[in-house]
Amino acid sequence: MKRISFHSLAVIVVALLFCAGLGLFYGRLALVGDAWATYPTNRHLYKDGHLVKAGEITDRDGTVLAYTRKGTRYFHEDIRIRQATAHTVGDLDGFVSTGVHSAFLNELTGYDLINGTYNMSGEGHDMRLTVDADLSVTACQALGNRAGTVGIYNYKTGEILCMVSTPTFDPASETGLAEEKGVYVNRLLSGSYAPGSIFKLVTALSALENLDDVASHRYTCARGVTIGGEWLSCLGNHGKVDLESALVKSCNAAFAQFALTLGRSRLTKTAEKVGFNQTLTMDGIACTQSCYQVEKSNDIDFGWSGIGQHNDTVNPFQFLTFMGGIAGGGTCVWPYLVEDISSFSGTVKTMSNGKRVSMMSKDAAATLSDMMRKDVTDHYGDGNFAGLELCAKTGTAEIGDQSTPHSWFVGFCRAPDKPYAFVVVVENAGAGLGVASHIAARVLKAAPKWS
Ligand SMILES: [Zn+2]
């Protein structure tokens, strides 16, 4: 009898262990099954360590950017298109972690929890992107041999038309380029730069939303201003300026004083409302954070922070969404890249979720938009941007040492047939009105008309 109960106990223990193991397996399968199935040793998906079983990737017009034929993965035959879309499409070795080949590996290979990587077509799922391959080439050529990024999206629909980052590479003849040069970094999603004067738009927004009768606030600039016993310099001698003339003249002294009037708490709150100090995502891909940290700053540093210096940093994608928020009357239609994912039997799913983020009041958006329009007509020269009804702001990002500063140009078009918000950053290019504005003008003029 004793012997029987011992056996029964042993069987129960073994059965319990089996059930626990099974539970653990299915739990792990649900959590990391995609990683197991898409691991490079899966010969069903990979050949010689390279991804082969994956669907076609096309641009918005159906131009095929990457595809598989007879067990080999190919990219577009034109090297200019390959290089211009390299950071968007990604490579086969996973160096560009934010590229489609890495970030959407499950979608591309057709992985799901029930069937694993098996699907009827045997070729994975096709993905149609929102980008325009020809426009990407124009942007890549405009950047030339400079490092930087051009991001353009339709602020009415959310479609990203252009996401180009330089220096770039050819995914078809990739030979393990030196990562330290930042070749594999998509600067739009993963870049981080001092903003310089483009941050004045955040300070201006905070003033519009927090100060009563904001037009009555006037500050004096005498080639700068003394704050807390220290000198904060300005590039001009602007005299008495209000918010609007301060933005057109990009007056440091006035914006530093606006920041001090607002205080750390209110300015931080506005910055966070438009995306600072948080991880934003684009189709699930995490972007580098934009940072605005002033709690412990003294007055002079806080003054500098209000004009985009001190320790402010900006991620280009975050600023693109801010531009979309102003252009969209206070609400940003969130930018997205993947239009749809389809198998041989039809559309599997769309990624575009039509997400909308409220960033500011309608009135504040309208005033900011008019002020940025005035920047162009009164200062930058509307003739340089014919047909765009451009609203914009330049920024020059001082980078601490003696290097030539980075150059920003951000904004959007109000022309109904070009509802595009944009951000251009060019590293070590000097003042924003030079190189960066010329690149923006060239690419926006080449952008397809929207109807
Ligand atoms: Zn000034």
Residues whose N, C-alpha, C, O or C-beta is under 5 A from the ligand:
A	BS01	ZN	C221 C234 G236 H238 C251 N252 A253
